[in-house]
Amino acid sequence: MTGKDMLKITLNLVIVYIVGGLILATLYATTSPIMFKNAVIAKNEALKQLVPDADRIEKLGDWTIHEKHAEYFIAKKGDAVIGYIVQSFGKGYSSYINTLIAVDKDFKVRKINILSHAETPGLGDEIDADWFKDQFKDKDKEHMKVVRAATKDYIQAISGATISSRAVTEDAVSKGVDFLTKAIQRGGQDGTAKRD
């Protein structure tokens, strides 16, 4: 193989990489706004599912957990406050678990919803199961503890997925409710709160 042949091959590879890069950049530029819009729609639907009796759900502010941007909201029916919602993240086995937590005015959990995660299929992904999420109803921050045995007072771990169970319970939900309680009690709308 001569130097001229090597130059030809190199030039062809550079052209292929440039064309491929342009195609990927165009694809990303086209799909990114659609993905963002779909994520906003999915989050708004998830908020409404958490407090279905609310007329309005309004954003109160932003906060940071695990260096991830999260938001918190107030739920109203007419002029009355009927609860709050906080977005939080828990550090799971193989991902950060994006969670929404709805609480009543006394900061007891009404419902949680897992927005996204990449936990192990067949194990950690059980955090999406209704039996797991339903355990949080009427629990306050003091009862956000994972136990391995059947329990009514705390949260029963998913068998074989204790890390994912703790990520949701003791990280995302507990820290989210703690932040929300403090934010609302001090006025809640400073938009600068951080928690890592």
C-alpha positions as semicolon CSV with decimal commas, in nm:
position;residue;x (nm);y (nm);z (nm)
1;M;0,000;0,000;0,000
2;T;0,140;0,331;-0,105
3;G;0,127;0,661;0,077
4;K;-0,125;0,782;-0,179
5;D;-0,359;0,489;-0,099
6;M;-0,329;0,557;0,274
7;L;-0,409;0,922;0,217
8;K;-0,717;0,824;0,012
9;I;-0,842;0,589;0,285
10;T;-0,782;0,852;0,553
11;L;-0,962;1,116;0,350
12;N;-1,258;0,882;0,291
13;L;-1,280;0,803;0,664
14;V;-1,271;1,173;0,754
15;I;-1,552;1,241;0,506
16;V;-1,759;0,953;0,647
17;Y;-1,706;1,080;1,005
18;I;-1,797;1,438;0,911
19;V;-2,112;1,329;0,724
20;G;-2,208;1,096;1,011
21;G;-2,151;1,376;1,263
22;L;-2,366;1,615;1,060
23;I;-2,645;1,358;1,037
24;L;-2,635;1,297;1,414
25;A;-2,625;1,672;1,489
26;T;-2,924;1,731;1,260
27;L;-3,113;1,441;1,416
28;Y;-3,042;1,571;1,766
29;A;-3,141;1,927;1,673
30;T;-3,467;1,795;1,530
31;T;-3,562;1,554;1,810
32;S;-3,435;1,741;2,116
33;P;-3,718;2,000;2,126
34;I;-3,974;1,723;2,075
35;M;-3,825;1,519;2,359
36;F;-3,823;1,826;2,585
37;K;-4,186;1,907;2,501
38;N;-4,291;1,545;2,565
39;A;-4,107;1,546;2,899
40;V;-4,293;1,865;3,004
41;I;-4,627;1,711;2,902
42;A;-4,547;1,389;3,090
43;K;-4,450;1,584;3,403
44;N;-4,768;1,795;3,390
45;E;-4,979;1,480;3,355
46;A;-4,791;1,320;3,645
47;L;-4,852;1,629;3,860
48;K;-5,225;1,615;3,788
49;Q;-5,237;1,243;3,869
50;L;-5,075;1,306;4,205
51;V;-5,340;1,558;4,316
52;P;-5,639;1,492;4,088
53;D;-5,877;1,705;4,294
54;A;-5,664;2,020;4,243
55;D;-5,792;2,293;4,012
56;R;-5,445;2,442;3,978
57;I;-5,090;2,328;4,035
58;E;-4,847;2,618;4,041
59;K;-4,470;2,610;4,056
60;L;-4,330;2,763;4,375
61;G;-3,959;2,729;4,311
62;D;-3,651;2,527;4,231
63;W;-3,404;2,330;4,435
64;T;-3,105;2,104;4,380
65;I;-3,046;1,749;4,501
66;H;-2,750;1,536;4,389
67;E;-2,658;1,827;4,161
68;K;-2,984;1,774;3,973
69;H;-3,238;2,050;3,914
70;A;-3,576;1,984;4,075
71;E;-3,895;2,186;4,130
72;Y;-4,169;2,215;4,389
73;F;-4,533;2,310;4,351
74;I;-4,848;2,409;4,537
75;A;-5,182;2,240;4,465
76;K;-5,500;2,446;4,506
77;K;-5,870;2,388;4,482
78;G;-6,031;2,725;4,437
79;D;-5,833;2,950;4,670
80;A;-5,763;2,675;4,924
81;V;-5,427;2,501;4,944
82;I;-5,485;2,126;4,941
83;G;-5,126;2,008;4,921
84;Y;-4,780;2,035;4,776
85;I;-4,568;1,843;4,529
86;V;-4,191;1,818;4,525
87;Q;-3,968;1,666;4,260
88;S;-3,671;1,480;4,403
89;F;-3,395;1,241;4,300
90;G;-3,259;0,935;4,474
91;K;-2,925;0,773;4,394
92;G;-3,017;0,417;4,299
93;Y;-2,814;0,113;4,202
94;S;-2,766;0,213;3,839
95;S;-2,937;0,549;3,801
96;Y;-3,077;0,858;3,965
97;I;-3,445;0,796;4,030
98;N;-3,657;1,098;3,932
99;T;-3,950;1,106;4,172
100;L;-4,255;1,326;4,232
101;I;-4,398;1,331;4,583
102;A;-4,739;1,476;4,671
103;V;-4,804;1,568;5,035
104;D;-5,101;1,712;5,220
105;K;-5,089;2,035;5,421
106;D;-4,941;1,842;5,717
107;F;-4,662;1,708;5,493
108;K;-4,783;1,350;5,502
109;V;-4,730;1,171;5,173
110;R;-5,043;1,132;4,963
111;K;-4,884;0,963;4,664
112;I;-4,554;0,923;4,480
113;N;-4,479;0,878;4,112
114;I;-4,153;0,761;3,956
115;L;-4,089;0,976;3,649
116;S;-3,776;0,799;3,526
117;H;-3,502;0,556;3,627
118;A;-3,267;0,297;3,481
119;E;-3,273;0,042;3,762
120;T;-3,219;-0,329;3,697
121;P;-3,510;-0,492;3,509
122;G;-3,685;-0,754;3,720
123;L;-3,537;-0,621;4,046
124;G;-3,490;-0,248;4,097
125;D;-3,754;-0,157;3,843
126;E;-4,011;-0,285;4,095
127;I;-4,000;0,069;4,239
128;D;-4,259;0,140;3,968
129;A;-4,496;-0,125;4,103
130;D;-4,814;-0,002;4,269
131;W;-4,763;-0,224;4,576
132;F;-4,434;-0,045;4,646
133;K;-4,555;0,310;4,575
134;D;-4,880;0,260;4,770
135;Q;-4,682;0,200;5,092
136;F;-4,596;0,571;5,109
137;K;-4,956;0,689;5,155
138;D;-5,007;0,874;5,487
139;K;-4,642;0,834;5,591
140;D;-4,452;1,130;5,733
141;K;-4,078;1,190;5,717
142;E;-4,016;0,994;6,038
143;H;-4,155;0,680;5,876
144;M;-3,937;0,692;5,563
145;K;-3,727;0,392;5,658
146;V;-3,681;0,073;5,457
147;V;-3,720;-0,257;5,640
148;R;-3,689;-0,607;5,499
149;A;-3,989;-0,757;5,677
150;A;-4,356;-0,691;5,617
151;T;-4,454;-0,366;5,786
152;K;-4,736;-0,115;5,809
153;D;-4,531;0,154;5,985
154;Y;-4,238;0,179;5,744
155;I;-4,157;0,087;5,382
156;Q;-4,100;-0,277;5,294
157;A;-3,793;-0,328;5,077
158;I;-3,815;-0,486;4,736
159;S;-3,658;-0,828;4,768
160;G;-3,315;-0,824;4,604
161;A;-3,334;-0,450;4,540
162;T;-3,266;-0,286;4,874
163;I;-3,050;-0,015;4,715
164;S;-3,333;0,093;4,483
165;S;-3,584;0,078;4,770
166;R;-3,364;0,298;4,986
167;A;-3,292;0,536;4,699
168;V;-3,664;0,608;4,665
169;T;-3,754;0,601;5,034
170;E;-3,462;0,734;5,233
171;D;-3,310;0,953;4,964
172;A;-3,569;1,090;4,718
173;V;-3,887;1,090;4,928
174;S;-3,741;1,159;5,272
175;K;-3,511;1,438;5,154
176;G;-3,778;1,580;4,924
177;V;-4,037;1,598;5,202
178;D;-3,778;1,742;5,441
179;F;-3,682;2,014;5,193
180;L;-4,045;2,092;5,108
181;T;-4,144;2,120;5,475
182;K;-3,865;2,366;5,546
183;A;-3,921;2,563;5,223
184;I;-4,295;2,608;5,285
185;Q;-4,249;2,693;5,652
186;R;-4,002;2,971;5,565
187;G;-4,208;3,113;5,281
188;G;-4,124;2,870;5,005
189;Q;-4,065;3,095;4,711
190;D;-3,702;3,203;4,734
191;G;-3,600;2,980;4,443
192;T;-3,246;2,947;4,578
193;A;-3,276;2,645;4,802
194;K;-3,012;2,377;4,755
195;R;-2,975;2,035;4,909
196;D;-2,718;1,772;4,814
